[in-house]
């Protein structure tokens, strides 16, 4: 996801060439702003539904960069060591984002504090599908994602934020497309 659209469709956020994320207005595609920080090569970009925060992940520096999307101010960098972040997705209330690391673990972060909320226990798969998709429930209390178990069977996992519990559904339980 080297780009992201604002929830109202008026802005495009695109990974830049030199360690940056660039915003453009739509439909004219005039550059509005360029966001710089510690990231070297943005790989996944997300914008909160309220349009206030922008996050980009970078596997080269193993972390995230968070900006104020309106002012361009660099809020923080989250450097994680060896987690190699591949994908991010914001909760519907824009307060949390979920991240998939190349270690195949799912982590949740607080947008305001940049702190790790939790690492989903047992979220490590033998293999996460290429370009996995995260889905938040409308109330923001559940997150779902797909992957393969050790037998290479497709599975879907659902994390309940309130109960702090996970359900796994296998390909034998439902039909996957």
C-alpha positions in Angstrom: 0.0 0.0 0.0 2.3 2.7 -1.2 -0.6 5.1 -1.3 -3.7 6.0 0.7 -6.8 8.1 0.0 -8.4 10.4 2.6 -11.8 9.1 3.8 -13.6 11.9 1.9 -11.6 11.2 -1.3 -10.2 14.7 -1.6 -6.5 13.8 -0.9 -4.0 11.2 -2.2 -1.0 10.3 -0.1 1.8 8.7 -2.0 5.2 7.3 -1.2 7.8 9.7 -2.4 11.2 8.9 -4.0 13.5 10.3 -1.3 12.4 9.3 2.2 9.1 11.1 2.1 5.3 10.9 1.7 3.7 13.4 -0.6 0.1 14.6 -0.5 -1.9 15.7 -3.6 -5.3 17.2 -3.9 -7.8 15.3 -6.1 -8.9 15.7 -8.9 -6.2 18.2 -9.9 -3.3 16.2 -8.5 -1.5 19.3 -7.3 1.1 18.6 -4.7 0.0 20.0 -1.3 2.7 18.9 1.1 5.7 16.7 1.5 6.3 14.8 4.8 9.9 14.0 5.8 11.3 12.1 8.8 13.5 9.1 9.6 11.9 6.7 7.2 14.1 5.8 4.2 11.6 4.1 1.9 7.8 4.3 2.7 6.1 0.9 2.1 2.7 1.3 3.6 0.8 4.5 4.1 -2.4 5.1 6.1 -4.4 8.2 6.9 -6.9 8.4 9.8 -10.6 8.7 8.9 -10.7 12.1 10.6 -7.8 13.2 8.4 -5.6 14.3 11.3 -2.8 11.6 11.4 -0.7 10.1 8.7 1.5 7.0 9.2 4.0 5.4 6.9 5.9 2.2 7.6 9.4 1.4 6.4 11.1 -2.0 6.6 14.6 -0.6 6.0 14.6 1.3 9.3 12.1 -1.2 10.9 9.5 1.3 12.0 6.8 3.9 11.5 6.7 7.6 11.1 3.6 9.5 12.3 2.8 13.1 11.1 0.1 15.6 11.7 -1.5 15.3 8.3 -2.7 18.9 8.2 0.4 20.8 9.4 3.0 18.3 8.2 4.6 18.2 11.7 6.5 15.1 12.4 4.9 13.8 15.6 7.1 10.7 16.2 9.1 7.9 14.8 8.6 4.4 16.2 11.7 2.3 15.6 11.1 -1.3 16.4 14.3 -3.2 15.8 13.7 -6.4 13.8 10.0 -6.4 13.3 10.0 -5.1 9.6 6.5 -3.6 9.2 4.6 -4.5 6.1 1.1 -3.2 6.5 -0.9 -0.7 8.6 -4.6 0.0 9.0 -6.4 2.6 11.3 -9.4 1.8 13.5 -12.7 3.5 12.6 -12.3 6.0 15.5 -8.7 7.0 14.3 -7.2 6.3 17.8 -5.5 3.0 17.0 -3.6 1.4 14.1 -2.8 -2.2 13.5 0.5 -3.3 12.0 1.6 -6.5 10.4 5.3 -7.2 10.8 7.4 -9.4 8.6 7.8 -11.6 11.7 4.1 -12.3 11.0 2.9 -10.8 14.3 0.1 -8.3 14.6 0.6 -5.3 16.8 -1.7 -2.5 17.8 -0.5 1.1 18.5 -2.1 4.1 20.1 -2.0 7.0 17.5 -1.8 9.8 20.2 1.0 8.3 22.3 2.7 6.1 19.6 2.8 3.4 22.3 2.3 -0.3 21.7 -1.1 -1.3 23.0 -0.7 -5.0 22.5 0.8 -7.7 20.4 -1.9 -10.1 19.5 -0.9 -13.4 21.2 -0.3 -16.3 18.9 -0.8 -14.2 15.8 2.3 -15.6 14.2 1.5 -17.8 11.2 3.8 -20.1 9.3 3.0 -17.7 6.4 0.8 -14.7 6.1 -0.8 -14.3 2.7 0.8 -11.9 0.3 -0.9 -8.5 0.6 -3.0 -9.4 3.6 -5.9 -7.2 4.4 -7.0 -6.0 7.8 -10.6 -5.4 8.5 -11.9 -3.5 11.5 -15.5 -3.9 12.7 -17.5 -0.7 12.5 -17.4 -0.3 16.3 -13.6 -0.8 16.3 -13.6 -3.6 18.7 -12.6 -6.4 16.4 -9.9 -6.9 13.7 -9.8 -9.7 11.2 -7.0 -10.9 8.9 -6.1 -13.9 6.8 -3.1 -16.3 6.6 -2.0 -19.9 6.3 -1.4 -22.3 9.2 1.5 -24.7 9.4 -0.4 -27.2 7.1 -0.7 -24.4 4.5 -4.5 -24.2 5.0 -6.1 -20.8 4.7 -7.3 -19.4 8.0 -9.0 -16.3 9.1 -8.2 -14.8 12.6 -10.4 -12.4 14.5 -9.1 -10.4 17.5 -11.6 -9.1 20.0 -10.1 -5.9 21.6 -12.5 -5.9 24.5 -12.2 -9.6 25.5 -8.5 -9.8 24.4 -9.3 -13.0 22.7 -8.7 -14.5 19.3 -10.8 -16.8 17.2 -9.4 -18.8 14.3 -11.6 -20.1 11.4 -10.1 -22.6 9.1 -10.8 -23.3 5.4 -12.7 -26.4 6.6 -15.1 -24.2 8.5 -15.9 -21.7 5.7 -15.3 -21.4 2.0 -12.5 -19.0 1.0 -12.3 -17.3 -2.4 
